[in-house]
Amino acid sequence: MSDPLIIAGREFRSRLFLGTAGYPNRKIMLDSIAASGSEMVTASVRRISLAGDDESLVDLIPKHINFLPNTAGCQTAKDAILTAELAREALGTNWVKIEVIGDRELLYPDTEELIKATEALVAKGFIVLPYCTEDPVVCRKLADAGAAAVMPLGSPIGSGLGISNPHLIELVCARSPVPVVLDAGIGTASDAALAMELGCSAVLLNTAVSKAQDPVLMASGMRAAVEGGRAARLAGRIPKIAHAEPSSPQFGLVGT
């Protein structure tokens, strides 16, 4: 089945994006990326060596995999814009995942600052993928601001709680004019499958793999879950009914 994901004109065969933080070591990280089949990995600009004086994380990632720097830790639009510009200058990419955090404990996005940063960076020629709340209105405003995709959270970053409000995620997917990438809160493979069944175009996750007992095996499981959830969405599930309905014909039974 040919079913590519297209964001800003770029085609991806994999609908699983993977973070690079928190792995036991870099070998396990690289093996997990390979097992996931991901064609897009992300990392905080703060974790990347931009000076060129030692081995950078970017140098370790296979060349066929796209690298998405993110502005994790920024709390204002001004800081996020500057961080994105530094990343473009050093890494030669105009793709950026924008994070503007409004609460350091909850790690929830600051919507006002996020929209401001998105508008400014789009005007500067960036391909912007903003991490946002699971609010259909916010997602629409970000798309109107020029975001190439929206990345609503399923639940708080690193919580493993899965998708706290499936109905809102489904609404976002149904109404969004740009691809929807579920970002944050995934804990296990069934969460990733559900995201795809709800209509998400892709899933971005990190902690669920990097902190698993076997990250490489979990990465493989997430790959299968995303593929399975996407296939189920395209196939169309049966309707839910309040009574049993036999799958075998009722005529020709013994004793009838």
N, C-alpha and C positions, 0 to 999 in steps of 0.2 A: 504494500500500500504506500503510495507516494503522498505524504501528508506533511510537507515542510512547514516550519514556523518561520514567518517573515516579519522582521522588525526593521524599520527604516531601510527597506530594500535588501537587507542581508538575510540570507536563507540559512536556517538551522535544521538539521535532521533530528537532533535530540531536543526534547522539550524539558530537559532537566539541567538547571544551572547549579553550580556547586561553589560554595565558599571554601576558603583555604586556611581558615584560622582554627587553632585548638587541637590539631592532630598530635599524636604522640611524637612523631618525627616526620621529616620531609619525605622519606621513602613511603611511609604509609599514606601520606597525602597524595603523592603521585600515583600510587597503586589504586587509591580510591577514585581518583579522577578517571583513570583508565577504566576501572570497573563500572563506573557510572555511565560511560559513553558520552559524557557532557562535552559540548563544544563551546561552552562559555564558563569561565571561572571568574570569581570576583575576590578582591582583597582591598582592605583599607589602604589608602595612600600612605598613611602613617607607618604601615608595615613594610613598605616597599623602599628599597634603597634607591634614591633618586640621584645620588652623587656619583654613582658609577665606580666607586672605589672598592666594592666587594661584590660577592655573588648576590644578585638580586633574585627575589622570588620570581620575577618575570622571566629571568634567564632559565629557570628550571622547568617552566611550563612548556610542553611540546608546542611547536610552532603552528600546528594546525588548529590549536585551541585558541579561541578569542579571549582576550583579557579585558575585564571590566573593572576599572578602579572605582572605589566608592569613597564617599566623604564621611565615613563613620566618625562620630565624635564631635562633628560640627554642631553648633547650637544657634548659629545665625546664618541668614542668607549670604551675608558678606563673607563669612569664613568658608562656607561651602563653595562659593564662586571662586575664591582665591585658590582653594584646594584643587578644584577641578582644573583651573588654568595651569597650576603647577604640574598636575598629572599629564595634561596634554603636551606641555612643553617637554617634559622628561621622557614620556612614554610614546609620544607620537600617535595618540589615539584621541578622537573627539567623542568617544563613547564614555559615559559616566553614569554611575548609579548615585543619585543624590539622596543623602540622608541629612536631615536637619532635625535634631532631637530637641524636644521641648521639656523633657523631664528625665533627668539622669537615672532615676530609680526605675521608672516604668519603661524608659527608652521609647516613649511614644513620640511620633513625629509632631513637629510644630507646623500646622497646616499653613498658617499665614506666611511664615518664612519660607516654607517649602515651595509654595506657588510663586513667590517673589524670585527665588533662586532659579526655578525652572524657566520662568519668562526671560530672565537675564541671560541664562546660559544658552537657551535656544536662539536668542538674538545674536549670540557670539558664535553660532555655528556648531554647538554641541548636540550630540544625540543623547537626550536626557531620559533616564529611567528612574523616576522618583519612588522612593519607599514611602508609603502613605497609610492612612487609616482605611478601614474597610467601609468607607462612606461613599455611596454612589455620587453624591453631589461633589465631594472633594475630587473624586476620580475624574468626573466630567470636567471640572475646572482645570485640572492638570492637563487633560487631553486638549482642552481649548487653548491652554498656554503653550502647547507645542510638544508635550511629552510624547516620545515615540512608543512608549508602553507605560502602563501604571502597575505598581507593585504593592498591592494592599497586604497588610499583615493578616495572618490567620489567627494569631494570638501573640502575646508579648515575645520579643526576641529571646531565643534560647530556652523558652519555658517548656517546650515539648507538649503543650496542651492541645495541639491540633487546631482545627478550625472551630473557633468558639461560636461564630455566627454564620452557619452555612447559608442561611437565607440571604443575608446581605452580600456575601461573596457571589452568590448566584445572580443577584440583582446587578451587581457591578459588571459581571461578565455579560449579562444580557443587554446592558445599556451602553457599554463602553465602545467608542469608535476605534480604539487602539487595543492591541493585545494586552491581556491581563496576566501578570506573573505573580502567583501567590508567593509571598515572601514573609518568613518568620513564623515560628510556632510549630512547625512540622516536627513530630516526634517519632513516627514510625511509618512504614510503607502504606498502611491503610489511609493515613492522613493525606499522603501525596496522591493516592488513587482517587480519594474523594474530591480533592481540589480539581482534578481533571474532569471528573464526572459532573461537577458543578458548572463546568464550562471554561475553566482557566485555560489559557493558551500554553502555560508552562509553569514550572515550580522552581523556586530558588530555595535551597536549604544549605545548612552548614552543620550546626551542632548535632542534629540527628545522626549524621554520619561520623563527624570527627570525634564525638564523645561516646559512640557506640562501643560495646565490648569488642566487636570485630568491625572496624570501619570499612574495610574493603568489602566484606560480605554485605554489610548494610547498604553500601553504595550500589552494589549489584541488585539488591532488593528494591531500592528506590527506582532504579532504572526500569525494572519490570513493572513496578507499580504505576509509574507515569505512563508507560506504554499501554498497560492494561486499562487504566482509567480513561485514557484518550480513546481507545478502541470502543470501550463501553459507551462513552458519550456519543460517538459517531454512530454506533449501532442502534442506540435508542433502547432504554430499559422498558420492561413491561410495566403497565400501570399497577399501582397498589390497590388491592381490593380487600374488603372486610370479611371475606368468606373464602372457603377452599374452592378451587376449580380444578377438576381432574385433568391430567394431561393425556390420559388414555381414554379411548371411547368406552362408553358404558354398555353398549350392546354386545351380545355374544358371550356374556359372562356365564360361567358354570352355574347351573341351577336356575337360570332365567329363561 
